[in-house]
Amino acid sequence: MIILDGKKVSNDIKDEIAEHVKSMISQGERVPHLAAILVGSDGASMTYVNAKVKACERIGFNSTLIELPEYTSEEELLEKIHELNTNNNIDGFIVQLPLPEQIDDQKVLMAIDPDKDVDGFHPVNVGRMALDLPTFLPATPYGIMELLERYRIETSGKNVVVMGRSHIVGRPMSILMSQKRKAGDATVTVVHSRSKNLTEITKNADIIVAAIGISEFLTGDMVKEDVVIIDVGITRVPDATKKNGYRLAGDVHFESVSQKASYITPVPGGVGPMTIAMLLKNTLLARERHSN
């Protein structure tokens, strides 16, 4: 069994981008600039955004963090998005989700300029992805594709089961894996909370992408020998043996599934670091597009 080390691969990608940035600086070009809007003080969101800012510093990007209070109105947020859309020094930006209840997530995503939507969530970019046209791919699915490719995992003609149908992971993952690309060309089945005969389906899978949002849902008796496991989930599970009172777990029961898997991502240290790396890659792409 081989651990798919997302932390190592993401660091490799950051090093590659950093070299590219050095080349840009030596040629007198402006370096990429990523902005992030954080509304409120959700702990997980703050941790994630700060990790993005630190990653920008490491590779030589400029970054701007815009922190807005929890009571920010939808109109105020849309105004801030308009400012970033029209700022030529900002190549790409993200609005960290979830947003407070007084703000319509969909209205916010629609307001972002598709050419600066480095999260890849705008309907224009989702449509371009579905048609296999050049675009910003959603960072988490993009990271998974990159991980499969760099570990040279054969996907062509394989049975892939994607557990979960979210617009952020499950749905785009199913589209990308079925397309003609290096980490793709697979036969894809999407399962979700209403799927029947779930174990029968997962036992036939060569590759499983678990993004169902239920802690340790996929167990060893649900998979076959030599399966490749990508675990997207991350949940805090109470654990009295830990100093902080919890441990981090994925959607996969690691102990039992790893006994059968040929490759598996750990939680943490698997998909998470790849998401940030691919967001940076999208920002570099945005900068190159703007220069053209």
N, C-alpha and C positions, 0 to 999 in steps of 0.2 A: 504494500500500500504506500502510495506516494502522496505527501501533503502538497496541495497546491498553495504555495506560499505567496499570497497576495501582497504581503508587506515587502518582500524582496523584489517582486516584479514591479510593483508600483515605484519603488526606489530606483530601479533601473530606468523606468520611463521618465521619472523626474530628472535623473542625470542626463538622459538624452535631450530633454527639453532645455535643461540648463546650458548644455553645450550649444544648442541652437540660439539661445538668447545671447550668449557670449559672442557668437558670430554676428548677430544683429547689431550689438553694441559696437563691435569693431568696424562695422560698415556705416556707423552713424545713424542707424535706424532706431525709431522709438520702440521700446520694449512693450510687450503685451500688458494690458491693464484690465484686471478683473474686479468688478464691484459686487458687493453682496448687501442685500437689505434684510435686516432682522427686525421683526416686529414683536415686541414683548420680551419676556425673559425666560422662555422655556429652556430648561437645563440642557436637554439633549441637543436642541437646536443651537444653543450658544456654543457647546463643545464642538459640534460639527462645523459651524462657521469659523470658529477660531482655528480649527485644524486647516481649513482652506486658506486662511490668511497666512498662517505659518508656512504652508506649502508654497505659496506665492513668494514669500521672502526667501525661501531656500533656493528657488530656481531663478530668481532675478526678475520676476514679474512685479509690476506695480499693483497695489491692491487698495481698495477703499471699502471700509465697512460702515454702512449707514444703519445706526441703531435707532429705532423708533419705539415710543412707549406703547404699552398694551392697548391703551384707549385710542390709538390712532384711527381716524376714520378712513373709510374706503376711498373717499375723494382725496384725502391727503396722500394716501399711498399711491394712488393713480397719478397724482401730480409729480411725486418723486420719481415714478417710473418714466414719465414723460421727460423729465430732466435728464435721466440717464440715456434714454433713447436718442436724444438730440445732442448729447455731449460727445464730440468727435474724439476725445481722449480716452473714452471708455470703449473697449473692444467687445466686452461681453459682461453680462451681469445675471445674478440669480436673485430670486425672492425666496427666502427660506420658508418652507412649509413645515408644520401647519401654521395657518394664520388665525388670529382671533375670530370669534364667531360673527362679529359685525362686518367682516370682510368676505366677499364672495371670491373664493379661490379661482374659479373659472374666469371671472371678469379680469382678475389680475393677470393670469397667464395669457389671456387674449391681448392684453395691453402691451405686453413686451414685444419689442421689435424682433421679428423672427431672425434677423441678421445678427442680433446680440443675444439670442436665446441659447446660451451655452449649456443649459440643462436639457435642451432638446424636447421641451414639453409643448411648445406652441403647435396648434393644429397644422400650420404650414409645414413645420419640420417633421411632424409625425407623418403627414401625407407623403412628403418627399422620401422619408425612410421606407414607407410601405411600397413605394414605387421604385425603390433601390436607386434613388437619385442622390447626388452629393448633398449632404446636410450635416447638422449636428445630431449625433446619435445620443439618446438618453444615457447618462453617464454610467449607471449601474449595469444595464445590459451590454453597453460598449466595453466596460471593464471585464465582464464575464467572457465576452468573445475574445478579447485580447489575452486573457489568462489561458483559455483553451488553445489558442494559436501558439502562444509562446511555449507551452508545454507539449506542443505537437500532438495533441489529442485528436485522433481521427473522428470526424463527425459525419463525413459524407455517407449517406445511406443509412445512418444509424437511427435507431428509435429513441427519440428525445421526448421526455415527459416534463412539461412545465407545470409546476403546481402553483396556481394562483393566476388571476387574470387582471391584475391592476394595470392602470395606464402607465405606471412608473416602471414596473419590472416585467410582470407576466406577459402582457399583451405584446409589447415591443420585442421581448425575448423570443416569443413564438414566431414572430415575423422574421427576425434576423436569422434565426437558426434554420428556417426553411428556404432562405435565399441562396443563390449561387455565390458563395464567398468561401474563403479559406476555412473559417470556423462556421460552417453552415452546411447547406445541401442535405439537411437531415429530414426525416419524417417526424413531424411534430404533433404531439397530442397535448392539449391544454386541459387540465383537471382543476376542479374547484370544490367549494363546500357542498355543492349539489350533485357532484359526480357519483354515479353508482359503480360498484365493483372496482373500487379504487385500488385495492391491493393487486388485483388481477392485472390492472393497467401498469402499475409501477413495477411489478415483477418482470414485465416484458421490456422494460426500459434499459437501454445501454447507457444513457446519460439522463440524470434527473436534476432539474433546477428547482429547488425548493424555496418558494416565495409565497407561502400560504398564510404566514402570519400567526402560526400556532406553535408555541414552544415545543421542541422535541417531538413533533408530530410524526415524522417519518422514522420508522424503526427498522431494525435488522430483518424482521420477518416479512417486510414489504418490498425487499429488493433482491436482485439476483447477484450471483458471484461476478466480480470484476466490473461492477457498475461504476460509472464516474458520477460523483456527487458534488453539486454546487449548492452551497447553503447560503441563501441570501438573508435569512432571518436573523434578528438579534433582539433578545428579550432579557430583562433582568429577572432572574429566578431567585426567590428567597433561599439563602444558604447560611445556616447558623455557624458553619465552620469558617466562614470568611469574615475578615475584620469589618468590612463595610456592610455585612449582612446579606449580600447577594452575590451571585455569579452570573456571567453572561452566557446565554445559550442560544443556539440557532433553531431553525425549524426541523433540524435533523438530530436524532438521538445518536450522537457521535460514537459513543462506546460500542453500541451494537452494530451500527451501519458500517463503521470503519473496519470491522472484522471481515466484511465481504468486498468492500470497495477497492478498486485499483487505484483511483485518485479521489481525493476528498479535500474540500476547503475547510479550514478551521474557523471557529468563531470564538474570539475575534481574530483578525489577522488574515482573513481570506478575501472576501468580496469588498468589505468596507474600504480598505486602503486603495483598491483599484478604482472605486467610484471617484475619489478625489483626484487621482492621477488622470483619469479620462476627462474630468472637468477642465483640468489644466490643458490637456491636449486640444479640447474644443476651443479654449480661449486662444491658444496659439493659432488654430485654424481661422478663427474670427479675425485676428490681427492680420494674418496673411491675406485674407479676403479684402479687408479694408485698404490694405496697401495697394491692392490690384485695382 
